[in-house]
Amino acid sequence: MSIRNPLDPRILRSLIAGVCMAIRPRFSGGIGAWAKAQKVPITSTQNTTYSGEKYDFDRFPVVASLMFGFFEHPTARELFVAKSVQTAFTTVAFFACAWQLTEGDPGNIIYVMHTRDAARDKMKDVMNPIFSAIPALRTGERLNLVGADAESTAEAMRFSGGTLYVGGGQSASILTSTPARIVLLDEAERHAFMGKSTTFELARGRMTGANDGKLVAFSKPEQMSTWSMDARTGQWKVEPRLLSLMDAEWVSGDQREFHCPCPHCQAWHPIHWENIHYRHLNEALPGMKQALWNWDRFEKEVYWQCPTCAGRVHEGPEKHAMILAGSRAPLDQCWPPAPLEHRREKGAKPRAEPHKWSATVSALTDIAFSYITWGKLAIRWINAQGDSTKIVNFINEVLGKPERPLAAEDTTIEHLRKLIPSTPPRPNSQDPLPWKYRQEDGTPTFQIPLLAAQLGGQFDHDTLTWGPVRDQSLRCDLCIGMTVDRQSGKKDESGYLPYRVRAYHYDGRSFLLDQGSFPYHEQGDFTALVEYMQSAQFRTLDDQWFGIDVVWIDLGGDDVPDAYDLCYDYGEGNVPRLEGVRGIGIGANGRMPVESEGKNLWIGTRKDSPKPVNYWKSNGQYWEKYLYETVIQRFTPARHRPWAPALYFPIDIEEDYLRGLCAMRVVDVPIRKGDPRSPTRPMYEKKTTSHVNDPGDLEKMGCQMHHHYRLQHLRRGLQTEESFDPMEDAEPTPESTGKDYLLK
């Protein structure tokens, strides 16, 4: 009997591989011994230092002992790891998955990163070289799982022991439809919400059918989670905030930390930064004003000191032997759960949730890379002093610990949502009617939620108050104001010009009409910005049209003032036009060359216009505090404060814009940099170096604009304090906020 329809070769290979696995004896050792027996070579894309050598997990003993111990533990179900950078954690996780596919029970595996491209790169550079070198996995069949669009495309590798799905970004939708035995969440702190669910919640839903399933989430930590007790129920709850979701899961685990034995007294301790000792080696001769540091000697003399016996362990063989001795001990000795007295948030979580592990992996335990030594880390720490951003990065990236929780003075999404008018209006509120600033297709509605008489307003010098416009010639210069930032591109990339446009009520309250960005090139091409300024028209509730009155732009750079008036003015017939300047400035081609002379920016004089050219040099920290604390956080819908008028948002404002306004935090900075005994003062800075706080910069500049055009008229009518504190209900003084420069 002949076979007319032979089996597909791919199916045949899978059947053969399955039979081979069924009759092949299982490996008798642990995952570490199995992984070493595979003799997988290290490729140059994985690590240039060890390229060509075989994987030996004695180079990564801390991570390997934790990951392999978790997979081998019969009752452990979840592992959340806050880790430093450069830990080889993903590589070790892929080896554990390979072991599961070849030696464990059959089942699917899901691997998810924060973006699709990042997941594909990890699959190409790390996973594929490992799996292709393992004989039992060489017959894997590659699949493409295509969703409704390119962003929802996931990839998969089918093996006889199960299918490994790889996704990122929107392709994390595999977490909503694919059952799995193992789920790996890489860079978990950066994962976006899927609907209203976190990837942690979705991952748990995928493993409901696997009694021995494993969920592993790992990431560089960002922010510490905040827990509080509900006064009504008495139950502890965590504030659901991005950049702290991973830490909230970590807190509810058993909070493990790697321990190793002191070679002098055999006492077991974690390697903490406070036990790393060093001394400055200033070899400057007497009379030399500048320090002369001997960094080579400094680096060699850094050591870890045992808290029990004060014995010293130096970088090199001593450190390697101590770390290896710890990793070869039983799991509960080298990775013990934190006792109650050492648990974080022990009031909310006095004990771990069942079967839930959590751990911290610090760069202080690394013995694989020559550029991650105690000496080099100590130099990095010293160089970070006086720069709070670098200190936070050190804590996150080296120690694997999260940033402190948001202080009471930090702005949150909840603060900002109060500035979105509601329907019906809040009781006793001064809120305006709700409005939208986007149409269904995403284009602006150009709607001003005010009547024409309310826009800008007219100042009464007799009563020292603002009121509705009665005489058009006396209307305020600032009716619709635009602020623009400048973000330079990297290398050969083009930059962009983020902007926001607000309409101003006569009492000072403002309403967001539009926001977005224009392209920008380093040559100074402002063409798209100029076209928008000249053409944009906004309509009031009584169908009157207005253009943009004032445009301020932050040109950036230490030698350039924070904001510059772009010579924009009304022309004949109330039609907005761009005023040119003599010599240099924005002209018909839309270009604005800028010349810098020391700390003063020289632009020139206006052409055919009596309106002065101004630039604004200001105290940035003052206006950060004014915006975030006085205007936003201290907003109350029941009372209008003319010295801090509300910044209202449309009901369809994008979440990204609001989150951008939450990108700043308050830190204590030494007044004398480099002096550990120096007193400190609070300052605003970005929460992480990866944040681009465009909305905050634009709204901060808008506060300066409003003060320049509006509050100066109120100065005689309000109480003025010599030293204005934005936390107090008082009016800014020009001496404490900024200075106008009239350019001739």
Secondary structure, DSSP 8 states (H G I E B T S, - for coil): ---SS---HHHHHHHHHHHHHHHS----S-HHHHHHHTT-B--TTT-STTTTSB--TTSSHHHHHHHHHHHH-SS--EEEEEE-SS--HHHHHHHHHHHHHHHS----EEEEESSHHHHHHHIIIIIHHHHHTSGGGTT-EEEEE--SSGGG-EEEEEETTEEEEEEEGGGGGGGGT---SEEEEETGGG---BTTB-HHHHHHHHTTT-TT-EEEEEE---B---EEE-TTT--EEE---TTSHHHHHHHTS--EE-EEE-TTT--EEE--GGGEE----B---TT--S--B-HHHHHHH-EEE-TTT--EEETTHHHHHHHHHHHTS-HHHHS----GGG-TTTTT-SS--TTEEEEEE-GGG--S-TTS-HHHHHHHHHHHTT-HHHHHHHHHHTT---B----TTS--HHHHHTTS--SS--TT--------SB-TTS-B--B-SS-GGGBS-EEETTTTEEE--S-GGGB-S-SEEEEE--B--STT--EEEEEEEEEEBTTS-EEEEEEEEEEEBTTTB-HHHHHHHHH--EE-TTS-EE---EEEE---STTS-SEEE--EEE-GGG-EEE--BSSSSS-TT-B---EEETTEEE---BSS--S--EEEEE-HHHHHHIIIIIIIIT--TT---TTS--EE--TT--HHHHHHTT-EEEEEEESSTT-TT--EEEEEEESSTT---HHHHHHHHHHHHHIIIIIHHHTTTS-B-SS--TTSS-B--HHHHEEEEE--
